[in-house]
């Protein structure tokens, strides 16, 4: 890596923190560690890491509060929430604390590293926080915001992942399986109806007329295509 990438690792379980830190350092990342929310917040604001790996359940201040708080203080880099169980993911989906993405425990270290490498490849290639423009709209994936006609529209994590994938693959026909793999990951236990439901919700946020979409078009029998000049 050309520049040193700093990752703030916020986890109260010392064993897990040690294991994750050791692996990240062996991959060439610089790791900053904190075991509770208050310390984490001060560290993140002072050090401005490139990525925050944040545990959902922390002593004292919860992960979600830490995330809201650093966002309010202007931290706009990646925040990946580590959650212990799937139902926490629903909470993350429902309320936007400004989490960029999440991974559920117990996670495989290789999956975590692949996720981080992937994020870094995309977000640090551009000097400023990553953003995409299309047709008068602007998408800021790290903070889940869509600016449409000057108004802020909040996206859920899954809508954010879907839109980002389409924006990286403009005018390409993407089949449903590929999209589901990208959005829900390896062991995705989702059916295509769930995907279609998220697409419908996303269309309501980006299309002027969601019933005859201009951008997010259905390709019959295959999947979708994000059509844009």
N, C-alpha and C positions, 0 to 999 in steps of 0.2 A: 504493500500500500504506500502511496506517495506521501500522504500526510497521516500523522498519528490520529487514529479515531478514538475518541474518549467515550466510554460507556459507563453510565452510572447504574450500579446494580443495587437495588433496594430490596432487601430480603431479610426477615428476622430469623429464619432458620439458618444457624451458622454453618451447619454441615453442607446444606444445599448451596449456600452462598459461596463457600470455599470451593466446591466442585465446579460451579458455574464460572467463578472468577478465574480459576486455574485454566479451565478450557478456553475461555475468552482470551486470556493472556497468551496461551500457547498458539492462538490464531493471530497474534500480533496486535490485539487491541489493548488500549490502556484502560484499566478498570478502576473506577472509584466506588467505594462501598459505603453503604449505610444500612443500619439495622432497624431504624424506626422513621416515622414520617417527618418529625421535626428536623432531625439531622439531615434527612434526605433533601428536604426543601431548601435548607440553607446551602447545602453542597451543590445542588443543581443550579440555583441562582448564581452562586459564586463561580462555579467552574464551567457552566454552559456546555455540558457534554453533547455529543452528536446524537446519542440515543440514550433513553432512560428505560431500563428494565425494572418494572415496578410491581411489587407483590400487592395483590388485592387486599389481603388480610394483614394488617400491620398493627403492632401495639401502639396505643395512643391515637395517632391520626391515621385514618384509613387511606388506602391507596387512591381511592377516588377523590378524596379531599386534597391529597397532595397534588394530584393531577390538576384539579380545578384551580388550585392555588398558584401553581407555577405557570399555568396558562394565563391567569389574570395578571401575573407579573411579566407577561410578554415572552415566555419561553415557547418558541414555535417549532422546536425540533421534534423528532420522533419519540413517542412514549408507547412502549409495548407493555401491556398489563399481563402479569402472570396470575392466572386464576386456578383455584384448586378444583373447581367442579363446573360442569356445564351450565348449571343454573345461574352461576355468577355472570356467565357470558350474556345471558338474557338481560341481566341488570345493566351490563355495560351497553348492550344494544339499546336499551330503553331510555337511558339517561345519558346525555352527552357530557362527559366530564372533560372531553378533549383527548380521549385515548385514541392513538393512531391505529392500534391493532392489539391483538391479544394472543396468548398461547396458553393452553390448559395444561396443568400439571396432572400426573407426572409427565414431563415431556422428555423426548429423546434429545440428547445434546446435539446430535447431528441436525435434527430438524430445527432446533433453535438457531444454530450457527447458519444454516442455509437461509433461514428467514432474515437474519441480520445482514448476511452478505448481500442478499437480494435487495433489501431496503437501501443499503449503503450504495450499492451500484447505481440505483436510480436516484436517490435523493442527493447524493454528494457530487454527482456529475455536474449538477447545476450549483452555482455558488450560493445563490439565495435559496430560501425555502422553495421547494418544488411547487410549481403551479402550471396548470394547463389552460389555454384559452380556446374556446370554440364559440363561434357565432354570438359574440357579445356576452358570453358567460365565461366565468373563470373558476377553475376547480383547484382547491388547495387541499391535497390529500392528507397532509400531516395533521391538519386541524379539522378535517371533514367538512370544510365549508365550500359552498357553491355560491358564487356571487352572480345573481341573475337580475338583469335590469337594475343594477345598483342595490338590490336587496340581498341580505344574507339568507341562504337556505341551508339548514343543517341536514347532513346526511347521516344515516346510521353507519356503523362499521361495515356491514355487509354491502350496503348501497355504495359506500365509498370504494370498497374493493372492486365491485362490479364496474363502476364508472371508470376507475383508474385503468382497469384491464382493457376496457373498450378504447379509452383514449390512447393507450399505448399500441393498440392494434386497429387503428382507424381503417375503415373501408374493407376490412377483412371479415369473411364469414367465419364466425366462431361457433363450433357446435356446443350443445348444452353440456356434454360430458366434460369437455375441456374447461368450460366456464365454471362448472361445479367444483372441479378439481382445484382450480385457481382460487375460488372464493372460500370453499369449506375445507380444502386440504385433503390430505391422504386418505384418512379413514372416514370420509364423509358419508354419513348415513342420512342423506337427504334425497328427496325425490324431485323430479323435474317440476312438479307442481309448486314446490316451495320456491324454486328458482324463478319460475314464471311470476309468482306473486311479488317477489322482490323487484323484478323487472317492471311490473305494473306500477309499483310504488315509486320507483325511480323515474319512470316516465312522467308521472304526475308532477315531479319536481323540476324536470328539465324541459319537457315539451310544452309548446303553446297549446297544442291540441293532442292530448295523450291518446285519443282514440285513433287518430291517423298520424302516428309518430313520424317526425321529420328526421330525427337522429337515430334513435334506437329502434331499428327495424327488425321485424320478425322475418326469418328466412324459413319458409314452410318446410317442415319435416327435418330441418337440420338444426337451427338454432337462431342466432341473431347476428346483426351486423350494425356497427356504429358508422353511420354514413355522415361524412363531413369533409368539406374541401380542405 
